Amino acid sequence: MRPALEVADIFRRHGAAYCSAQTGSLTTLQRRVMAAIELCRTAALGGHVERCEDCGVTRIAYNSCRNRHCPKCQGLTRAQWLADRQAELLPVPYFHLVFTMPAPLAAIALQNKPIVYDILFRAAAETVRTLAADPKHLGVAFGMTAVLHTWGQNLVHHPHVHCIVPGGGLSPEGYWINCRPGFFLPVRVLSRLYRRLFMERLCTAFDAGTLGFFGELAGLATPAAFAAHLLPLRSIEWVVYAKRPFGGPQQVLDYLGRYTHRVAIANSRLIALAEGQVRFRWKDYRHPQRPKVLSLAAGEFIRRFLLHVLPDGFRRIRHFGFLANAHRSAKLASIRGSLDLAEPERTPEPADYRERYARLFGRPLDICPACGGHLVEIAVLRRAPRPTARPFSCDSS
């Protein structure tokens, strides 16, 4: 059922005015994202007509934009990704770590997304890898899945990575070692090592001349100003959360389903659009028991939403250690052998998206909503010519 208000509705009513006001400051990619979301599941993208063989009811199904920033286009991708992870879960405790960065660095990240977001991933992974390998802690080779989020509940820019880590790892001899019950790695040690590794990588990027500084940050382009900007960040505590372990593999999957393919704001959180103001629900984690409502001018809402558009091709879900793509299958087979576990059965993936949808969601797409009969495709609707005002292309990454 369509929500009463969607991000697409806000873009349709206020997007053109916002783009006109921001001429020169909006990137081509941000314009493409706006156009994709506006056109998603409309006649502009084409679709097909279906008719029920039993009752004769006819309905139109329009195509999705498949853009990874679209609130309506993550369901099937998420379900397929979770199905793929199901076979990789181990019967061990899983821990949830969150690595953040101080606000002065978040401002640099906003102007250097691919570089600083990559540093965030790599520093977090190197931190866990180093401490897990230390015999004083575990002495094992680790595995980790990390997901980048760049937003807070109120849509401000707040880059951080959520990491799901199996509670243990492979010993040098190739057998599995569990961590202590309810405890993975010490948070303060994690925080300080992560701070050092992040700062080292950031300084290396600066020395290589790969960072850019614009507007209010233009003064940081000189080595002395950059060093002075970083100096106070070297002595403060950086926030690293280590949450309680999950209750079991299904809880891990449920959690991943909520986090992996999220966008900056779901349509379900939107309340109203009236008199140029967007009202939406948000959670203040300092007072989580008190649901709050935030009202933003439509232009400000769009600005905040577009802060979280990722660079083309940037991977926001990454796997490290024995879960890395290059050797995941071999490493997991070795771990299962160590734990005396049977290899999971794998079924071939259906080529047709309708079959895939039915398998993943347990309900077929060709069932008539009126009588439960069988829907058949009777016509194909061609997509409209590509608009020229705001360039559009699908982004399925």
LUMKE-922680 format. One line per 5 residues: number of its first residue (from 0); for each residue x, y, z of C-alpha. Coordinates in pm, 1 decimal. Layout:
// LUMKE-922680
NUM> X/Y/Z | ...
END
This chain:
// LUMKE-922680
0> 0.0/0.0/0.0 | 138.1/339.9/-99.0 | 224.7/570.7/193.8 | 29.0/893.0/219.6 | 349.9/1089.9/157.5
5> 670.7/991.2/-17.6 | 1008.6/1153.3/-71.0 | 913.6/1152.2/-441.2 | 614.7/1377.6/-363.9 | 842.5/1630.3/-194.9
10> 1078.5/1629.0/-491.8 | 792.6/1670.0/-739.1 | 644.5/1968.7/-556.3 | 961.7/2146.3/-446.9 | 1250.8/1989.8/-637.6
15> 1247.0/2224.5/-937.3 | 1253.3/2533.9/-716.6 | 1532.3/2385.1/-507.4 | 1741.3/2304.3/-815.6 | 1690.0/2655.5/-952.3
20> 1800.9/2808.1/-623.6 | 2107.2/2582.0/-605.9 | 2233.4/2628.6/-961.5 | 2604.9/2554.4/-963.5 | 2614.9/2379.7/-625.4
25> 2419.5/2063.2/-704.0 | 2619.4/1780.6/-857.4 | 2505.4/1590.7/-1164.9 | 2476.5/1280.3/-947.0 | 2244.8/1454.2/-698.8
30> 2025.0/1571.5/-985.1 | 2013.0/1218.7/-1123.4 | 1907.8/1081.0/-786.1 | 1628.4/1336.7/-758.6 | 1506.1/1256.3/-1108.5
35> 1518.3/881.1/-1046.0 | 1315.6/904.5/-726.3 | 1057.2/1132.2/-888.5 | 1009.7/897.0/-1183.9 | 1012.9/571.7/-986.7
40> 703.7/356.8/-1053.6 | 546.2/613.2/-1283.6 | 448.3/596.1/-1648.7 | 772.7/772.7/-1738.9 | 969.8/452.2/-1675.3
45> 727.4/228.3/-1858.9 | 589.4/-97.0/-1725.8 | 330.5/-354.3/-1822.7 | -42.4/-420.0/-1807.0 | -175.2/-733.4/-1635.4
50> -519.0/-894.6/-1652.8 | -669.8/-1161.1/-1429.5 | -768.7/-1473.5/-1621.6 | -1050.6/-1538.4/-1373.7 | -1224.2/-1209.6/-1292.0
55> -1089.4/-992.1/-1573.8 | -956.8/-713.7/-1350.2 | -678.8/-512.4/-1513.5 | -393.5/-333.0/-1342.4 | -82.5/-142.7/-1446.8
60> 256.5/-216.5/-1291.6 | 514.0/55.7/-1354.3 | 887.8/-7.4/-1346.0 | 1111.4/87.5/-1055.0 | 1407.2/321.6/-1088.0
65> 1638.0/77.3/-902.3 | 1841.5/365.6/-764.9 | 2007.6/270.6/-437.1 | 1902.3/600.1/-278.7 | 1532.7/546.6/-354.0
70> 1315.2/458.3/-51.1 | 1096.1/232.4/-268.0 | 1362.0/27.0/-444.7 | 1547.2/-162.5/-172.0 | 1309.0/-445.2/-84.8
75> 1405.2/-710.1/-340.4 | 1775.1/-624.1/-326.2 | 1768.8/-646.9/52.5 | 1586.0/-979.3/51.6 | 1828.9/-1132.3/-199.8
80> 2130.6/-1005.0/-5.9 | 1995.9/-1152.3/319.1 | 1923.8/-1484.4/150.2 | 2285.4/-1494.7/34.8 | 2408.5/-1422.3/388.6
85> 2185.3/-1691.3/542.6 | 2416.8/-1966.1/420.5 | 2721.7/-1785.3/562.5 | 2603.5/-1753.6/922.6 | 2787.7/-1955.4/1184.7
90> 2648.1/-2092.9/1512.8 | 2860.5/-1852.6/1718.4 | 2787.9/-1524.8/1900.7 | 2783.5/-1215.0/1681.0 | 2877.6/-867.7/1802.3
95> 2773.1/-523.8/1681.2 | 3039.4/-251.9/1670.2 | 2983.3/107.7/1553.6 | 3273.4/332.8/1452.9 | 3207.7/707.1/1424.8
100> 3418.6/1014.1/1354.8 | 3427.1/1357.6/1525.6 | 3221.4/1634.9/1366.2 | 3526.5/1833.0/1236.6 | 3626.6/1527.2/1034.6
105> 3270.5/1468.4/914.7 | 3285.7/1812.6/750.8 | 3602.6/1709.2/565.6 | 3435.9/1380.9/470.4 | 3141.3/1564.6/315.0
110> 3377.6/1736.1/70.4 | 3585.7/1421.9/10.6 | 3334.6/1139.5/27.7 | 3509.3/856.2/-159.0 | 3842.7/913.2/15.6
115> 3731.5/971.8/374.5 | 3450.5/714.1/371.5 | 3703.9/461.5/245.8 | 3938.3/560.4/528.4 | 3652.2/507.4/774.8
120> 3598.3/152.8/646.9 | 3964.7/62.3/637.6 | 4054.0/209.4/975.2 | 3764.5/26.3/1141.6 | 3856.2/-305.2/977.2
125> 4226.7/-267.5/1054.0 | 4143.6/-189.4/1416.3 | 3940.1/-506.9/1461.8 | 4190.4/-715.3/1264.1 | 4488.3/-594.4/1469.8
130> 4330.1/-646.8/1810.5 | 4170.5/-979.1/1718.9 | 4508.9/-1107.0/1598.9 | 4683.1/-999.1/1920.6 | 4739.7/-1307.7/2142.8
135> 4661.1/-1089.5/2447.5 | 4303.2/-1068.6/2320.7 | 4207.1/-1351.7/2082.8 | 4499.4/-1438.3/1859.1 | 4277.3/-1514.9/1560.2
140> 4205.5/-1407.6/1204.3 | 3877.2/-1215.2/1212.0 | 3574.9/-1178.4/984.9 | 3350.4/-871.5/958.3 | 3068.1/-720.1/756.0
145> 3056.5/-339.3/764.5 | 2777.2/-108.5/646.5 | 2820.7/265.6/594.4 | 2552.8/504.1/717.8 | 2602.2/876.0/666.0
150> 2294.5/1012.3/842.4 | 2144.5/1070.2/1181.9 | 1771.6/1037.9/1249.2 | 1725.9/1409.1/1178.1 | 1906.8/1372.9/841.0
155> 2219.5/1561.7/948.4 | 2551.2/1436.0/811.9 | 2681.2/1176.8/1058.2 | 2906.5/920.3/887.0 | 2964.2/593.7/1074.6
160> 2998.0/223.6/1001.7 | 2795.2/-55.7/1159.4 | 3002.3/-372.1/1188.7 | 2871.9/-724.0/1247.7 | 3154.4/-942.8/1377.6
165> 3146.7/-1314.9/1460.1 | 3266.9/-1365.7/1816.6 | 3587.0/-1551.0/1745.1 | 3807.3/-1643.2/1454.3 | 4051.7/-1881.1/1294.9
170> 4366.1/-1968.4/1484.6 | 4700.9/-1983.5/1298.4 | 4658.2/-2361.3/1299.5 | 4323.2/-2329.7/1122.7 | 4074.4/-2413.3/1396.8
175> 3800.2/-2195.3/1542.4 | 3849.1/-2008.1/1872.1 | 3551.8/-1847.0/2047.3 | 3580.9/-1517.8/2233.4 | 3491.4/-1490.8/2600.3
180> 3115.2/-1518.0/2667.4 | 2951.1/-1177.4/2619.0 | 3280.2/-997.9/2548.8 | 3462.0/-943.9/2221.6 | 3730.7/-673.9/2245.1
185> 3790.9/-384.4/2491.3 | 3614.0/-70.0/2371.2 | 3870.5/183.0/2492.9 | 4152.8/-0.6/2319.7 | 3940.5/-23.3/2004.7
190> 3868.6/349.7/2018.3 | 4228.7/461.2/2059.0 | 4373.1/232.3/1796.0 | 4096.1/332.9/1554.5 | 4169.8/702.7/1620.6
195> 4539.6/653.0/1543.4 | 4482.1/449.8/1229.3 | 4219.4/690.7/1096.7 | 4439.5/995.0/1154.1 | 4740.5/827.8/993.6
200> 4543.3/742.8/681.4 | 4386.9/1090.0/665.5 | 4727.2/1259.0/690.6 | 4863.3/1029.8/420.4 | 4576.7/1133.4/193.2
205> 4647.2/1500.8/266.3 | 5020.2/1462.8/196.1 | 4935.4/1290.9/-133.0 | 4725.6/1592.7/-235.2 | 4406.5/1390.1/-278.0
210> 4190.1/1591.8/-36.1 | 4001.2/1899.6/-150.8 | 3881.9/2189.6/66.3 | 3613.0/2436.9/-36.0 | 3401.9/2711.5/115.4
215> 3441.8/2733.3/492.3 | 3712.2/2464.4/484.0 | 3926.8/2633.3/217.6 | 4175.5/2746.4/480.1 | 4267.8/2386.9/562.8
220> 4453.0/2345.0/234.2 | 4784.0/2450.7/392.5 | 4978.9/2191.0/593.8 | 5000.3/2411.8/902.4 | 4624.7/2481.9/910.7
225> 4540.7/2116.2/848.9 | 4771.6/2001.1/1128.3 | 4624.5/2258.8/1367.4 | 4273.3/2144.5/1277.8 | 4358.5/1784.1/1361.8
230> 4559.5/1853.0/1677.2 | 4271.0/1864.3/1929.6 | 4118.6/1549.9/1774.2 | 4426.3/1348.4/1866.6 | 4359.0/1375.1/2239.5
235> 3980.0/1335.5/2266.2 | 3803.2/1001.3/2295.6 | 3651.1/883.7/1969.8 | 3316.0/710.4/1998.3 | 3317.8/336.7/1933.0
240> 3010.9/144.5/2044.9 | 3024.5/-223.8/2131.0 | 2668.6/-342.6/2175.1 | 2545.3/-659.9/2340.0 | 2586.3/-977.5/2133.3
245> 2294.7/-1097.8/1927.3 | 2080.8/-1380.9/2058.1 | 2135.3/-1600.3/1753.6 | 2175.4/-1612.7/1374.2 | 1814.5/-1508.1/1309.6
250> 1864.6/-1193.1/1517.1 | 2173.6/-1120.0/1308.7 | 1971.1/-1148.8/989.9 | 1688.1/-937.4/1131.0 | 1937.5/-668.9/1225.8
255> 2114.4/-676.8/890.9 | 1778.0/-647.8/717.4 | 1714.3/-321.6/900.8 | 2054.6/-169.6/830.5 | 2211.3/-289.5/507.4
260> 1991.1/-133.2/240.6 | 1845.9/162.2/425.4 | 1834.0/508.5/274.9 | 1853.6/840.5/458.3 | 1482.9/834.6/545.8
265> 1204.0/585.5/483.9 | 872.1/702.7/341.9 | 700.9/554.7/648.3 | 858.8/825.2/868.3 | 708.5/1111.5/668.5
270> 398.0/1270.2/823.3 | 292.9/1572.3/618.6 | 392.0/1825.5/354.5 | 204.9/2151.7/394.3 | 283.0/2521.0/342.5
275> 635.4/2436.7/231.8 | 716.1/2241.2/549.2 | 798.5/1870.5/577.0 | 714.0/1699.7/904.0 | 863.4/1361.5/989.1
280> 920.2/1134.1/1286.7 | 1266.0/1092.5/1431.8 | 1426.5/927.1/1731.6 | 1652.3/1121.9/1964.3 | 1884.4/851.8/2097.8
285> 1951.6/1061.6/2406.5 | 1581.9/1021.3/2489.1 | 1481.5/706.7/2295.2 | 1152.5/662.5/2479.6 | 1016.6/994.6/2354.3
290> 923.2/989.4/1985.4 | 975.9/1329.2/1827.0 | 852.7/1514.7/1521.0 | 1079.7/1747.5/1325.7 | 957.8/2013.6/1083.0
295> 1189.0/2136.0/808.2 | 1138.5/2371.5/516.3 | 1108.2/2163.8/200.6 | 1432.0/2305.2/63.1 | 1619.3/2217.5/380.3
300> 1471.4/1867.4/378.0 | 1592.2/1816.8/20.2 | 1935.3/1957.7/105.4 | 1974.5/1717.7/398.2 | 1852.9/1421.8/193.9
305> 2104.8/1494.5/-82.1 | 2391.9/1511.0/167.7 | 2375.5/1131.3/173.3 | 2406.4/1063.8/-198.8 | 2706.5/835.4/-237.3
310> 2960.9/861.0/-518.2 | 2897.8/641.7/-821.6 | 3033.5/292.6/-767.6 | 3109.5/342.3/-398.6 | 3052.9/18.4/-204.2
315> 2863.9/90.5/117.0 | 2857.6/-275.3/228.1 | 3198.4/-438.4/263.5 | 3330.2/-767.7/395.2 | 3666.4/-818.8/562.9
320> 3883.8/-1098.0/696.5 | 3753.8/-1448.4/639.5 | 3430.1/-1296.1/505.0 | 3609.2/-1103.8/228.0 | 3476.7/-1184.1/-116.9
325> 3807.8/-1317.8/-248.4 | 3821.9/-1621.6/-18.0 | 3492.6/-1631.7/172.6 | 3380.4/-1972.5/46.6 | 3711.2/-2145.7/121.9
330> 3748.1/-1986.5/466.2 | 3390.1/-2063.6/569.7 | 3433.3/-2423.7/454.8 | 3742.7/-2447.3/674.9 | 3555.5/-2300.4/971.8
335> 3263.0/-2538.7/925.7 | 3507.6/-2825.4/917.1 | 3663.7/-2705.2/1241.0 | 3319.2/-2679.1/1403.0 | 3205.0/-3010.9/1252.0
340> 2920.6/-2842.8/1062.1 | 2759.5/-2966.1/742.0 | 2787.9/-2750.4/432.5 | 2460.5/-2558.9/369.8 | 2250.6/-2664.8/75.7
345> 2248.8/-2418.6/-209.1 | 1964.3/-2393.9/-454.4 | 2012.5/-2242.9/-801.1 | 1889.2/-1887.8/-832.5 | 1587.8/-1843.7/-1063.7
350> 1658.9/-1624.2/-1362.8 | 1311.9/-1468.9/-1369.6 | 1254.4/-1190.2/-1118.9 | 898.1/-1311.2/-1054.7 | 1023.2/-1652.4/-943.3
355> 1292.7/-1487.4/-734.9 | 1037.2/-1260.0/-568.3 | 808.2/-1552.9/-487.2 | 1095.0/-1748.4/-333.6 | 1225.6/-1457.9/-125.3
360> 893.9/-1319.2/-1.6 | 680.0/-1631.8/-4.5 | 411.5/-1476.0/-222.7 | 391.7/-1468.2/-603.0 | 349.9/-1152.4/-805.1
365> 98.3/-1302.4/-1046.6 | -189.0/-1340.4/-798.3 | -489.8/-1119.6/-857.6 | -547.9/-886.5/-559.4 | -924.1/-890.4/-625.6
370> -1004.8/-1262.3/-651.6 | -679.5/-1455.0/-605.7 | -679.1/-1565.9/-967.8 | -386.0/-1572.7/-1208.2 | -255.7/-1249.6/-1362.0
375> -108.5/-1255.0/-1712.0 | 79.3/-979.8/-1891.4 | -119.5/-842.0/-2185.0 | 77.3/-531.6/-2285.8 | 413.4/-362.3/-2242.4
380> 428.6/11.4/-2174.0 | 735.4/177.7/-2318.0 | 925.2/429.1/-2112.2 | 905.4/796.6/-2198.6 | 1202.1/974.8/-2358.7
385> 1470.0/1061.5/-2105.7 | 1409.1/1407.6/-1954.3 | 1665.5/1675.4/-2030.1 | 1615.1/1916.5/-1738.3 | 1748.4/1678.2/-1476.3
390> 1948.9/1392.2/-1630.9 | 1834.6/1049.2/-1518.7 | 1986.6/704.9/-1528.9 | 1929.9/389.4/-1328.1 | 2174.5/309.1/-1051.1
395> 2147.7/-51.8/-938.2 | 2470.4/-53.5/-737.3
END
